[in-house]
């Protein structure tokens, strides 16, 4: 049995309002909605996902504006992770994703070495094709040109340009968002992304570089 029963009825409306008025006054006035309809259900969702995908982490709702020209104080979505998997709720609905959103330079080097290898690179191409056929979008930051040391006519040049790679699927706001079916959407997507996550774990791993 699962404890998750969906996000609250005011979740999407809360973020609709935050997009219009991203201020402390709005947040203070609507905080109870955030706690009851967004934060609490997300914590329950993560708890239900934990037995299969590991402990979850809910991101803080506050933006780091120290080095940003955009000084709005609050994130316009609620995001959470369970290891390499990600789930997000906002005004545009629900998103589930998995992979490496951004790779450090040592990870990029290992990724390109694996993609350059005929067997490992072909394995990645095949599993990405399966994901796309399943309706999952494959994305990630890319170089505009070929990476140094690789020929432009490399059979996997497009993959070699990646500095991050992940898959994602989203659902616009609907009735299921407020029902247990949201859990099934996340579980199904994360399971589909498991081959990509495993490939990255085997051939890229975590960064050895110290955190800044």
C-alpha positions, 0 to 999 in steps of 0.5 A, a space after each residue: 500500500 502507498 501513502 501518496 494520494 496526489 498533490 493538493 488541489 491548490 498546487 498548480 494555482 499556487 505556482 501560477 500565482 508565484 509566476 505573477 507575484 514572486 515576492 515575500 508577501 505572496 509567499 507568506 500569504 500562500 505558505 500554508 498552501 505550499 506546505 499542505 498541497 506541494 511540500 507535504 505530498 512531495 515528501 510522501 511521494 519520495 517516501 513511497 519511491 524510496 524502497 526502489 530508488 533510494 532516499 529522496 531529497 527535497 530542494 529548498 524553495 529559495 533561489 540563490 540570487 547572489 550571482 544572478 541578475 534575477 533577484 526573485 527570491 523563490 523557485 517557480 517549481 518544487 524539485 526533488 531527487 532520488 540519486 540520479 532520478 528527478 521529479 518536479 512540480 510546477 505551474 506546467 504540471 509534472 516532470 520526471 527525469 533521470 541521468 546526468 543533468 550536468 557533468 564535471 570535466 572529469 565525467 565528460 572525459 570518461 563519457 566521451 571515452 565510452 561513447 568513442 568506444 564502439 561497443 559501449 557507444 553503440 550500447 548507449 545509442 541503442 538504449 537511447 533509441 528505446 527511450 525515444 520510442 517510449 516517448 521519453 525526450 533525451 536532452 542535455 547541454 551540448 557543445 556547438 561544435 565537435 569536441 577537441 580530438 574527435 573527427 567531425 565525421 565520427 559516427 557518434 559525433 552528436 553524442 560526443 558533444 554532450 556535456 550532460 545527458 538525461 531523459 525526461 517526460 512531462 504531463 500538463 496539469 490534469 486530474 491525475 496530478 491530484 491522484 495516486 496515478 502520479 506515483 505510477 507516472 514517476 515510477 514508470 518513467 524512472 524504471 524506463 530510465 534505469 538503463 541510461 542511469 546504469 550506463 552512466 554509473 558504469 562508464 561515467 560515475 561520479 566526479 572526482 573533483 572537489 566541490 566548489 
